[in-house]
Amino acid sequence: MRNARVRVRLDAEFIESVILIKAIPDAFFGMETNGYDHITFQNNVPKSVGAMQIDNMKFGNCLYSVRITSNSVEILNAKGAVRSTQTVTLALHEPAKAYSVYINGEKTQNYTVQNGVISVTVPFDLVRVTVK
């Protein structure tokens, strides 16, 4: 019992060690969720980075990866059960020049633009949204 108390104190003392683990999905990937059946990713990766990917994310009973490049957001490597109610919004900043939006390589008009952000909401699955 005494060892358990020591572990709790050490975990609480070194809470700053989880800042990076929390900051990457929140800051660079703009990750937000309603807590149950909807998740959002917004491309906030600096253009100079090129691409970033996070593996082994969990949404419900599904493990997946999310990859962001300068002009795309993608859900990939999904494994596990996905409920029919689960959705994902993939968002990118609106370019200053003329552009088109693509879902899995197919041009689409099924998106919204609000405050300079292009958002596409689709059922949670393997999906790539590209703006070019």
N, CA, C and O atoms as a GROMACS GRO file, in nm:
protein
  528
    1MET      N    1   0.083  -0.119   0.000
    1MET     CA    2   0.000   0.000   0.000
    1MET      C    3   0.087   0.125   0.000
    1MET      O    4   0.056   0.223  -0.068
    2ARG      N    5   0.194   0.122   0.075
    2ARG     CA    6   0.282   0.238   0.082
    2ARG      C    7   0.343   0.270  -0.054
    2ARG      O    8   0.354   0.388  -0.089
    3ASN      N    9   0.384   0.171  -0.132
    3ASN     CA   10   0.441   0.193  -0.265
    3ASN      C   11   0.340   0.257  -0.359
    3ASN      O   12   0.378   0.339  -0.442
    4ALA      N   13   0.214   0.222  -0.347
    4ALA     CA   14   0.111   0.281  -0.433
    4ALA      C   15   0.103   0.431  -0.411
    4ALA      O   16   0.087   0.507  -0.507
    5ARG      N   17   0.113   0.475  -0.287
    5ARG     CA   18   0.110   0.619  -0.258
    5ARG      C   19   0.229   0.690  -0.319
    5ARG      O   20   0.216   0.802  -0.369
    6VAL      N   21   0.344   0.629  -0.315
    6VAL     CA   22   0.464   0.690  -0.372
    6VAL      C   23   0.447   0.707  -0.522
    6VAL      O   24   0.482   0.812  -0.576
    7ARG      N   25   0.394   0.606  -0.591
    7ARG     CA   26   0.373   0.616  -0.736
    7ARG      C   27   0.278   0.729  -0.770
    7ARG      O   28   0.303   0.803  -0.865
    8VAL      N   29   0.171   0.744  -0.697
    8VAL     CA   30   0.076   0.851  -0.723
    8VAL      C   31   0.143   0.986  -0.705
    8VAL      O   32   0.123   1.076  -0.787
    9ARG      N   33   0.220   1.002  -0.603
    9ARG     CA   34   0.289   1.130  -0.580
    9ARG      C   35   0.388   1.159  -0.693
    9ARG      O   36   0.396   1.273  -0.738
   10LEU      N   37   0.463   1.060  -0.739
   10LEU     CA   38   0.558   1.081  -0.847
   10LEU      C   39   0.485   1.117  -0.976
   10LEU      O   40   0.529   1.206  -1.049
   11ASP      N   41   0.375   1.048  -1.005
   11ASP     CA   42   0.298   1.081  -1.126
   11ASP      C   43   0.248   1.224  -1.120
   11ASP      O   44   0.254   1.297  -1.219
   12ALA      N   45   0.199   1.265  -1.005
   12ALA     CA   46   0.145   1.400  -0.990
   12ALA      C   47   0.257   1.504  -0.997
   12ALA      O   48   0.235   1.613  -1.050
   13GLU      N   49   0.374   1.473  -0.944
   13GLU     CA   50   0.484   1.569  -0.946
   13GLU      C   51   0.537   1.595  -1.085
   13GLU      O   52   0.578   1.707  -1.115
   14PHE      N   53   0.538   1.494  -1.172
   14PHE     CA   54   0.598   1.507  -1.304
   14PHE      C   55   0.492   1.517  -1.413
   14PHE      O   56   0.509   1.460  -1.521
   15ILE      N   57   0.385   1.588  -1.385
   15ILE     CA   58   0.275   1.601  -1.480
   15ILE      C   59   0.319   1.670  -1.608
   15ILE      O   60   0.260   1.647  -1.714
   16GLU      N   61   0.423   1.756  -1.602
   16GLU     CA   62   0.468   1.826  -1.722
   16GLU      C   63   0.520   1.731  -1.830
   16GLU      O   64   0.532   1.771  -1.945
   17SER      N   65   0.552   1.608  -1.794
   17SER     CA   66   0.601   1.513  -1.894
   17SER      C   67   0.492   1.473  -1.995
   17SER      O   68   0.524   1.416  -2.099
   18VAL      N   69   0.367   1.501  -1.966
   18VAL     CA   70   0.260   1.470  -2.061
   18VAL      C   71   0.224   1.588  -2.150
   18VAL      O   72   0.139   1.575  -2.238
   19ILE      N   73   0.288   1.703  -2.131
   19ILE     CA   74   0.255   1.821  -2.210
   19ILE      C   75   0.275   1.795  -2.359
   19ILE      O   76   0.187   1.827  -2.439
   20LEU      N   77   0.387   1.738  -2.399
   20LEU     CA   78   0.413   1.711  -2.540
   20LEU      C   79   0.310   1.615  -2.597
   20LEU      O   80   0.262   1.635  -2.709
   21ILE      N   81   0.276   1.511  -2.522
   21ILE     CA   82   0.179   1.412  -2.568
   21ILE      C   83   0.044   1.478  -2.593
   21ILE      O   84  -0.027   1.439  -2.686
   22LYS      N   85   0.007   1.574  -2.514
   22LYS     CA   86  -0.120   1.646  -2.529
   22LYS      C   87  -0.110   1.758  -2.632
   22LYS      O   88  -0.206   1.784  -2.704
   23ALA      N   89   0.004   1.826  -2.639
   23ALA     CA   90   0.019   1.943  -2.726
   23ALA      C   91   0.018   1.908  -2.874
   23ALA      O   92  -0.041   1.982  -2.953
   24ILE      N   93   0.080   1.801  -2.914
   24ILE     CA   94   0.087   1.766  -3.057
   24ILE      C   95  -0.053   1.747  -3.116
   24ILE      O   96  -0.085   1.814  -3.214
   25PRO      N   97  -0.138   1.660  -3.060
   25PRO     CA   98  -0.272   1.645  -3.119
   25PRO      C   99  -0.356   1.772  -3.112
   25PRO      O  100  -0.430   1.804  -3.205
   26ASP      N  101  -0.346   1.845  -3.002
   26ASP     CA  102  -0.429   1.965  -2.986
   26ASP      C  103  -0.379   2.082  -3.070
   26ASP      O  104  -0.458   2.144  -3.141
   27ALA      N  105  -0.251   2.112  -3.062
   27ALA     CA  106  -0.198   2.231  -3.129
   27ALA      C  107  -0.176   2.210  -3.278
   27ALA      O  108  -0.229   2.287  -3.359
   28PHE      N  109  -0.100   2.110  -3.317
   28PHE     CA  110  -0.066   2.091  -3.457
   28PHE      C  111  -0.178   2.024  -3.538
   28PHE      O  112  -0.198   2.056  -3.655
   29PHE      N  113  -0.249   1.932  -3.475
   29PHE     CA  114  -0.353   1.858  -3.546
   29PHE      C  115  -0.493   1.914  -3.518
   29PHE      O  116  -0.591   1.864  -3.574
   30GLY      N  117  -0.504   2.014  -3.435
   30GLY     CA  118  -0.632   2.077  -3.407
   30GLY      C  119  -0.739   1.979  -3.364
   30GLY      O  120  -0.855   1.994  -3.400
   31MET      N  121  -0.700   1.878  -3.287
   31MET     CA  122  -0.792   1.770  -3.250
   31MET      C  123  -0.894   1.817  -3.146
   31MET      O  124  -0.859   1.873  -3.042
   32GLU      N  125  -1.019   1.793  -3.177
   32GLU     CA  126  -1.129   1.820  -3.085
   32GLU      C  127  -1.228   1.705  -3.097
   32GLU      O  128  -1.239   1.642  -3.202
   33THR      N  129  -1.300   1.678  -2.990
   33THR     CA  130  -1.400   1.574  -2.994
   33THR      C  131  -1.519   1.612  -2.907
   33THR      O  132  -1.507   1.690  -2.813
   34ASN      N  133  -1.635   1.555  -2.942
   34ASN     CA  134  -1.750   1.576  -2.855
   34ASN      C  135  -1.752   1.469  -2.747
   34ASN      O  136  -1.844   1.464  -2.666
   35GLY      N  137  -1.650   1.383  -2.747
   35GLY     CA  138  -1.635   1.283  -2.643
   35GLY      C  139  -1.692   1.147  -2.676
   35GLY      O  140  -1.666   1.050  -2.605
   36TYR      N  141  -1.771   1.138  -2.783
   36TYR     CA  142  -1.830   1.006  -2.807
   36TYR      C  143  -1.830   0.965  -2.954
   36TYR      O  144  -1.770   0.863  -2.988
   37ASP      N  145  -1.894   1.040  -3.041
   37ASP     CA  146  -1.905   0.990  -3.178
   37ASP      C  147  -1.867   1.089  -3.287
   37ASP      O  148  -1.900   1.068  -3.404
   38HIS      N  149  -1.798   1.197  -3.250
   38HIS     CA  150  -1.748   1.290  -3.353
   38HIS      C  151  -1.612   1.341  -3.312
   38HIS      O  152  -1.588   1.374  -3.196
   39ILE      N  153  -1.522   1.347  -3.411
   39ILE     CA  154  -1.387   1.396  -3.387
   39ILE      C  155  -1.351   1.491  -3.500
   39ILE      O  156  -1.393   1.471  -3.615
   40THR      N  157  -1.274   1.594  -3.469
   40THR     CA  158  -1.232   1.693  -3.568
   40THR      C  159  -1.081   1.704  -3.568
   40THR      O  160  -1.017   1.702  -3.462
   41PHE      N  161  -1.023   1.716  -3.688
   41PHE     CA  162  -0.881   1.746  -3.703
   41PHE      C  163  -0.869   1.866  -3.795
   41PHE      O  164  -0.928   1.870  -3.902
   42GLN      N  165  -0.792   1.965  -3.752
   42GLN     CA  166  -0.767   2.083  -3.835
   42GLN      C  167  -0.618   2.096  -3.857
   42GLN      O  168  -0.539   2.087  -3.763
   43ASN      N  169  -0.580   2.116  -3.982
   43ASN     CA  170  -0.439   2.126  -4.018
   43ASN      C  171  -0.379   2.256  -3.965
   43ASN      O  172  -0.404   2.364  -4.019
   44ASN      N  173  -0.300   2.244  -3.859
   44ASN     CA  174  -0.228   2.358  -3.802
   44ASN      C  175  -0.077   2.338  -3.810
   44ASN      O  176  -0.001   2.408  -3.743
   45VAL      N  177  -0.034   2.241  -3.891
   45VAL     CA  178   0.108   2.211  -3.903
   45VAL      C  179   0.174   2.322  -3.986
   45VAL      O  180   0.123   2.357  -4.092
   46PRO      N  181   0.285   2.378  -3.939
   46PRO     CA  182   0.354   2.481  -4.018
   46PRO      C  183   0.393   2.427  -4.156
   46PRO      O  184   0.435   2.312  -4.167
   47LYS      N  185   0.380   2.509  -4.258
   47LYS     CA  186   0.410   2.466  -4.395
   47LYS      C  187   0.552   2.415  -4.410
   47LYS      O  188   0.579   2.329  -4.493
   48SER      N  189   0.644   2.467  -4.332
   48SER     CA  190   0.784   2.426  -4.341
   48SER      C  191   0.807   2.283  -4.292
   48SER      O  192   0.910   2.223  -4.324
   49VAL      N  193   0.714   2.227  -4.217
   49VAL     CA  194   0.729   2.091  -4.164
   49VAL      C  195   0.707   1.987  -4.273
   49VAL      O  196   0.774   1.883  -4.272
   50GLY      N  197   0.618   2.010  -4.364
   50GLY     CA  198   0.591   1.915  -4.472
   50GLY      C  199   0.480   1.819  -4.435
   50GLY      O  200   0.371   1.826  -4.491
   51ALA      N  201   0.506   1.728  -4.340
   51ALA     CA  202   0.405   1.630  -4.301
   51ALA      C  203   0.429   1.584  -4.158
   51ALA      O  204   0.542   1.580  -4.110
   52MET      N  205   0.319   1.552  -4.090
   52MET     CA  206   0.326   1.494  -3.956
   52MET      C  207   0.223   1.382  -3.948
   52MET      O  208   0.118   1.389  -4.012
   53GLN      N  209   0.252   1.281  -3.869
   53GLN     CA  210   0.158   1.170  -3.852
   53GLN      C  211   0.160   1.125  -3.708
   53GLN      O  212   0.265   1.118  -3.644
   54ILE      N  213   0.041   1.093  -3.656
   54ILE     CA  214   0.028   1.034  -3.524
   54ILE      C  215  -0.033   0.895  -3.544
   54ILE      O  216  -0.137   0.881  -3.609
   55ASP      N  217   0.030   0.794  -3.488
   55ASP     CA  218  -0.017   0.656  -3.498
   55ASP      C  219  -0.079   0.613  -3.365
   55ASP      O  220  -0.056   0.675  -3.261
   56ASN      N  221  -0.157   0.507  -3.371
   56ASN     CA  222  -0.216   0.444  -3.253
   56ASN      C  223  -0.310   0.536  -3.176
   56ASN      O  224  -0.313   0.534  -3.052
   57MET      N  225  -0.386   0.616  -3.249
   57MET     CA  226  -0.492   0.695  -3.187
   57MET      C  227  -0.610   0.601  -3.167
   57MET      O  228  -0.622   0.500  -3.237
   58LYS      N  229  -0.697   0.631  -3.074
   58LYS     CA  230  -0.812   0.546  -3.049
   58LYS      C  231  -0.939   0.630  -3.049
   58LYS      O  232  -0.948   0.733  -2.983
   59PHE      N  233  -1.038   0.583  -3.125
   59PHE     CA  234  -1.168   0.648  -3.133
   59PHE      C  235  -1.272   0.537  -3.121
   59PHE      O  236  -1.290   0.458  -3.214
   60GLY      N  237  -1.339   0.530  -3.008
   60GLY     CA  238  -1.429   0.417  -2.982
   60GLY      C  239  -1.346   0.290  -2.976
   60GLY      O  240  -1.250   0.282  -2.900
   61ASN      N  241  -1.383   0.192  -3.056
   61ASN     CA  242  -1.310   0.064  -3.060
   61ASN      C  243  -1.219   0.056  -3.181
   61ASN      O  244  -1.183  -0.054  -3.224
   62CYS      N  245  -1.179   0.169  -3.236
   62CYS     CA  246  -1.098   0.172  -3.356
   62CYS      C  247  -0.964   0.239  -3.330
   62CYS      O  248  -0.958   0.350  -3.276
   63LEU      N  249  -0.856   0.171  -3.368
   63LEU     CA  250  -0.723   0.230  -3.367
   63LEU      C  251  -0.696   0.286  -3.506
   63LEU      O  252  -0.732   0.222  -3.605
   64TYR      N  253  -0.634   0.401  -3.515
   64TYR     CA  254  -0.611   0.462  -3.645
   64TYR      C  255  -0.490   0.556  -3.637
   64TYR      O  256  -0.435   0.580  -3.530
   65SER      N  257  -0.451   0.606  -3.754
   65SER     CA  258  -0.348   0.708  -3.765
   65SER      C  259  -0.409   0.830  -3.830
   65SER      O  260  -0.507   0.819  -3.904
   66VAL      N  261  -0.352   0.946  -3.804
   66VAL     CA  262  -0.392   1.068  -3.873
   66VAL      C  263  -0.265   1.132  -3.926
   66VAL      O  264  -0.166   1.146  -3.855
   67ARG      N  265  -0.272   1.172  -4.054
   67ARG     CA  266  -0.156   1.230  -4.122
   67ARG      C  267  -0.197   1.365  -4.179
   67ARG      O  268  -0.304   1.378  -4.240
   68ILE      N  269  -0.112   1.465  -4.160
   68ILE     CA  270  -0.138   1.599  -4.211
   68ILE      C  271  -0.018   1.642  -4.295
   68ILE      O  272   0.097   1.632  -4.252
   69THR      N  273  -0.048   1.692  -4.416
   69THR     CA  274   0.054   1.752  -4.501
   69THR      C  275   0.015   1.898  -4.522
   69THR      O  276  -0.082   1.946  -4.463
   70SER      N  277   0.090   1.967  -4.603
   70SER     CA  278   0.063   2.109  -4.623
   70SER      C  279  -0.075   2.135  -4.684
   70SER      O  280  -0.132   2.242  -4.664
   71ASN      N  281  -0.129   2.037  -4.759
   71ASN     CA  282  -0.260   2.059  -4.822
   71ASN      C  283  -0.360   1.946  -4.800
   71ASN      O  284  -0.458   1.935  -4.873
   72SER      N  285  -0.336   1.860  -4.700
   72SER     CA  286  -0.430   1.749  -4.679
   72SER      C  287  -0.435   1.705  -4.533
   72SER      O  288  -0.343   1.728  -4.455
   73VAL      N  289  -0.546   1.641  -4.499
   73VAL     CA  290  -0.565   1.575  -4.371
   73VAL      C  291  -0.620   1.437  -4.403
   73VAL      O  292  -0.712   1.424  -4.484
   74GLU      N  293  -0.565   1.333  -4.340
   74GLU     CA  294  -0.601   1.195  -4.378
   74GLU      C  295  -0.613   1.105  -4.256
   74GLU      O  296  -0.530   1.110  -4.165
   75ILE      N  297  -0.717   1.022  -4.255
   75ILE     CA  298  -0.731   0.914  -4.157
   75ILE      C  299  -0.685   0.787  -4.228
   75ILE      O  300  -0.734   0.756  -4.337
   76LEU      N  301  -0.592   0.715  -4.168
   76LEU     CA  302  -0.542   0.593  -4.230
   76LEU      C  303  -0.514   0.487  -4.126
   76LEU      O  304  -0.518   0.514  -4.006
   77ASN      N  305  -0.485   0.367  -4.172
   77ASN     CA  306  -0.451   0.253  -4.086
   77ASN      C  307  -0.559   0.220  -3.984
   77ASN      O  308  -0.528   0.170  -3.876
   78ALA      N  309  -0.685   0.247  -4.016
   78ALA     CA  310  -0.794   0.219  -3.921
   78ALA      C  311  -0.813   0.069  -3.903
   78ALA      O  312  -0.824  -0.005  -4.001
   79LYS      N  313  -0.816   0.026  -3.777
   79LYS     CA  314  -0.836  -0.115  -3.744
   79LYS      C  315  -0.934  -0.123  -3.628
   79LYS      O  316  -0.918  -0.053  -3.528
   80GLY      N  317  -1.034  -0.206  -3.642
   80GLY     CA  318  -1.131  -0.222  -3.535
   80GLY      C  319  -1.270  -0.181  -3.578
   80GLY      O  320  -1.292  -0.142  -3.693
   81ALA      N  321  -1.362  -0.191  -3.486
   81ALA     CA  322  -1.503  -0.165  -3.515
   81ALA      C  323  -1.532  -0.015  -3.512
   81ALA      O  324  -1.488   0.056  -3.422
   82VAL      N  325  -1.606   0.030  -3.612
   82VAL     CA  326  -1.652   0.168  -3.619
   82VAL      C  327  -1.804   0.167  -3.617
   82VAL      O  328  -1.867   0.095  -3.694
   83ARG      N  329  -1.862   0.247  -3.528
   83ARG     CA  330  -2.008   0.256  -3.522
   83ARG      C  331  -2.056   0.344  -3.637
   83ARG      O  332  -1.985   0.433  -3.682
   84SER      N  333  -2.175   0.318  -3.684
   84SER     CA  334  -2.231   0.394  -3.796
   84SER      C  335  -2.254   0.540  -3.760
   84SER      O  336  -2.268   0.624  -3.848
   85THR      N  337  -2.258   0.572  -3.631
   85THR     CA  338  -2.281   0.710  -3.588
   85THR      C  339  -2.152   0.792  -3.578
   85THR      O  340  -2.157   0.913  -3.558
   86GLN      N  341  -2.036   0.727  -3.591
   86GLN     CA  342  -1.910   0.798  -3.577
   86GLN      C  343  -1.879   0.879  -3.703
   86GLN      O  344  -1.884   0.828  -3.815
   87THR      N  345  -1.846   1.007  -3.683
   87THR     CA  346  -1.811   1.094  -3.794
   87THR      C  347  -1.680   1.165  -3.763
   87THR      O  348  -1.635   1.172  -3.649
   88VAL      N  349  -1.619   1.217  -3.870
   88VAL     CA  350  -1.495   1.292  -3.857
   88VAL      C  351  -1.506   1.418  -3.943
   88VAL      O  352  -1.558   1.413  -4.055
   89THR      N  353  -1.457   1.528  -3.890
   89THR     CA  354  -1.445   1.651  -3.968
   89THR      C  355  -1.297   1.676  -3.991
   89THR      O  356  -1.218   1.681  -3.896
   90LEU      N  357  -1.260   1.691  -4.118
   90LEU     CA  358  -1.123   1.721  -4.154
   90LEU      C  359  -1.122   1.863  -4.208
   90LEU      O  360  -1.197   1.896  -4.300
   91ALA      N  361  -1.037   1.948  -4.151
   91ALA     CA  362  -1.040   2.090  -4.183
   91ALA      C  363  -0.902   2.142  -4.221
   91ALA      O  364  -0.800   2.102  -4.164
   92LEU      N  365  -0.902   2.232  -4.319
   92LEU     CA  366  -0.779   2.296  -4.365
   92LEU      C  367  -0.803   2.444  -4.382
   92LEU      O  368  -0.916   2.488  -4.405
   93HIS      N  369  -0.698   2.521  -4.372
   93HIS     CA  370  -0.709   2.666  -4.392
   93HIS      C  371  -0.734   2.694  -4.540
   93HIS      O  372  -0.676   2.630  -4.627
   94GLU      N  373  -0.821   2.790  -4.566
   94GLU     CA  374  -0.858   2.826  -4.703
   94GLU      C  375  -0.740   2.898  -4.770
   94GLU      O  376  -0.688   2.995  -4.715
   95PRO      N  377  -0.699   2.851  -4.887
   95PRO     CA  378  -0.589   2.919  -4.958
   95PRO      C  379  -0.633   3.057  -5.007
   95PRO      O  380  -0.752   3.082  -5.026
   96ALA      N  381  -0.536   3.145  -5.028
   96ALA     CA  382  -0.565   3.279  -5.079
   96ALA      C  383  -0.601   3.275  -5.227
   96ALA      O  384  -0.670   3.365  -5.276
   97LYS      N  385  -0.556   3.174  -5.300
   97LYS     CA  386  -0.584   3.163  -5.443
   97LYS      C  387  -0.702   3.068  -5.466
   97LYS      O  388  -0.754   3.008  -5.372
   98ALA      N  389  -0.744   3.056  -5.592
   98ALA     CA  390  -0.852   2.964  -5.627
   98ALA      C  391  -0.813   2.821  -5.592
   98ALA      O  392  -0.696   2.784  -5.602
   99TYR      N  393  -0.911   2.741  -5.550
   99TYR     CA  394  -0.882   2.605  -5.506
   99TYR      C  395  -1.002   2.514  -5.534
   99TYR      O  396  -1.112   2.559  -5.562
  100SER      N  397  -0.975   2.385  -5.524
  100SER     CA  398  -1.079   2.282  -5.528
  100SER      C  399  -1.058   2.190  -5.408
  100SER      O  400  -0.946   2.177  -5.358
  101VAL      N  401  -1.166   2.128  -5.364
  101VAL     CA  402  -1.160   2.036  -5.249
  101VAL      C  403  -1.184   1.895  -5.301
  101VAL      O  404  -1.273   1.872  -5.383
  102TYR      N  405  -1.103   1.800  -5.253
  102TYR     CA  406  -1.112   1.661  -5.296
  102TYR      C  407  -1.129   1.570  -5.175
  102TYR      O  408  -1.064   1.590  -5.072
  103ILE      N  409  -1.215   1.472  -5.189
  103ILE     CA  410  -1.229   1.365  -5.090
  103ILE      C  411  -1.185   1.237  -5.157
  103ILE      O  412  -1.247   1.193  -5.254
  104ASN      N  413  -1.080   1.178  -5.107
  104ASN     CA  414  -1.022   1.056  -5.166
  104ASN      C  415  -0.998   1.070  -5.316
  104ASN      O  416  -1.023   0.978  -5.392
  105GLY      N  417  -0.949   1.186  -5.357
  105GLY     CA  418  -0.914   1.210  -5.496
  105GLY      C  419  -1.028   1.255  -5.586
  105GLY      O  420  -1.005   1.291  -5.702
  106GLU      N  421  -1.150   1.255  -5.534
  106GLU     CA  422  -1.266   1.297  -5.613
  106GLU      C  423  -1.304   1.440  -5.574
  106GLU      O  424  -1.321   1.472  -5.457
  107LYS      N  425  -1.316   1.526  -5.676
  107LYS     CA  426  -1.356   1.664  -5.650
  107LYS      C  427  -1.495   1.666  -5.587
  107LYS      O  428  -1.583   1.590  -5.626
  108THR      N  429  -1.514   1.755  -5.487
  108THR     CA  430  -1.641   1.759  -5.415
  108THR      C  431  -1.685   1.903  -5.391
  108THR      O  432  -1.604   1.995  -5.390
  109GLN      N  433  -1.814   1.920  -5.373
  109GLN     CA  434  -1.872   2.048  -5.329
  109GLN      C  435  -1.928   2.033  -5.188
  109GLN      O  436  -1.986   2.127  -5.133
  110ASN      N  437  -1.912   1.914  -5.128
  110ASN     CA  438  -1.966   1.884  -4.994
  110ASN      C  439  -1.870   1.931  -4.885
  110ASN      O  440  -1.811   1.850  -4.813
  111TYR      N  441  -1.857   2.061  -4.873
  111TYR     CA  442  -1.774   2.119  -4.768
  111TYR      C  443  -1.831   2.254  -4.730
  111TYR      O  444  -1.913   2.312  -4.802
  112THR      N  445  -1.786   2.304  -4.616
  112THR     CA  446  -1.826   2.437  -4.571
  112THR      C  447  -1.701   2.521  -4.551
  112THR      O  448  -1.592   2.469  -4.529
  113VAL      N  449  -1.718   2.651  -4.559
  113VAL     CA  450  -1.609   2.744  -4.532
  113VAL      C  451  -1.659   2.844  -4.429
  113VAL      O  452  -1.761   2.909  -4.449
  114GLN      N  453  -1.586   2.854  -4.320
  114GLN     CA  454  -1.623   2.948  -4.214
  114GLN      C  455  -1.496   3.005  -4.152
  114GLN      O  456  -1.408   2.930  -4.110
  115ASN      N  457  -1.487   3.137  -4.148
  115ASN     CA  458  -1.371   3.205  -4.090
  115ASN      C  459  -1.239   3.158  -4.151
  115ASN      O  460  -1.140   3.144  -4.080
  116GLY      N  461  -1.238   3.135  -4.282
  116GLY     CA  462  -1.116   3.096  -4.351
  116GLY      C  463  -1.076   2.951  -4.334
  116GLY      O  464  -0.962   2.914  -4.364
  117VAL      N  465  -1.167   2.868  -4.284
  117VAL     CA  466  -1.137   2.725  -4.265
  117VAL      C  467  -1.235   2.641  -4.347
  117VAL      O  468  -1.357   2.657  -4.335
  118ILE      N  469  -1.181   2.552  -4.430
  118ILE     CA  470  -1.260   2.458  -4.510
  118ILE      C  471  -1.281   2.334  -4.426
  118ILE      O  472  -1.184   2.276  -4.376
  119SER      N  473  -1.406   2.290  -4.410
  119SER     CA  474  -1.437   2.172  -4.329
  119SER      C  475  -1.517   2.071  -4.410
  119SER      O  476  -1.612   2.106  -4.479
  120VAL      N  477  -1.477   1.946  -4.399
  120VAL     CA  478  -1.546   1.834  -4.463
  120VAL      C  479  -1.582   1.735  -4.353
  120VAL      O  480  -1.494   1.688  -4.281
  121THR      N  481  -1.711   1.702  -4.339
  121THR     CA  482  -1.755   1.605  -4.240
  121THR      C  483  -1.806   1.482  -4.312
  121THR      O  484  -1.892   1.490  -4.399
  122VAL      N  485  -1.750   1.366  -4.275
  122VAL     CA  486  -1.784   1.239  -4.338
  122VAL      C  487  -1.792   1.130  -4.231
  122VAL      O  488  -1.745   1.151  -4.119
  123PRO      N  489  -1.851   1.015  -4.264
  123PRO     CA  490  -1.845   0.902  -4.170
  123PRO      C  491  -1.699   0.867  -4.141
  123PRO      O  492  -1.613   0.877  -4.228
  124PHE      N  493  -1.672   0.826  -4.018
  124PHE     CA  494  -1.534   0.793  -3.979
  124PHE      C  495  -1.491   0.668  -4.055
  124PHE      O  496  -1.552   0.561  -4.041
  125ASP      N  497  -1.387   0.682  -4.133
  125ASP     CA  498  -1.335   0.572  -4.215
  125ASP      C  499  -1.200   0.618  -4.271
  125ASP      O  500  -1.151   0.726  -4.237
  126LEU      N  501  -1.141   0.537  -4.357
  126LEU     CA  502  -1.020   0.578  -4.426
  126LEU      C  503  -1.059   0.689  -4.522
  126LEU      O  504  -1.137   0.666  -4.615
  127VAL      N  505  -1.007   0.807  -4.502
  127VAL     CA  506  -1.047   0.921  -4.584
  127VAL      C  507  -0.932   1.021  -4.593
  127VAL      O  508  -0.855   1.038  -4.498
  128ARG      N  509  -0.923   1.086  -4.708
  128ARG     CA  510  -0.823   1.192  -4.727
  128ARG      C  511  -0.892   1.312  -4.789
  128ARG      O  512  -0.957   1.300  -4.892
  129VAL      N  513  -0.878   1.427  -4.725
  129VAL     CA  514  -0.930   1.552  -4.778
  129VAL      C  515  -0.812   1.636  -4.821
  129VAL      O  516  -0.719   1.660  -4.744
  130THR      N  517  -0.816   1.680  -4.946
  130THR     CA  518  -0.708   1.759  -5.004
  130THR      C  519  -0.764   1.889  -5.060
  130THR      O  520  -0.873   1.890  -5.117
  131VAL      N  521  -0.692   1.996  -5.043
  131VAL     CA  522  -0.728   2.125  -5.101
  131VAL      C  523  -0.613   2.166  -5.190
  131VAL      O  524  -0.500   2.183  -5.145
  132LYS      N  525  -0.646   2.183  -5.321
  132LYS     CA  526  -0.541   2.228  -5.414
  132LYS      C  527  -0.601   2.307  -5.527
  132LYS      O  528  -0.529   2.353  -5.616
   0.00000   0.00000   0.00000
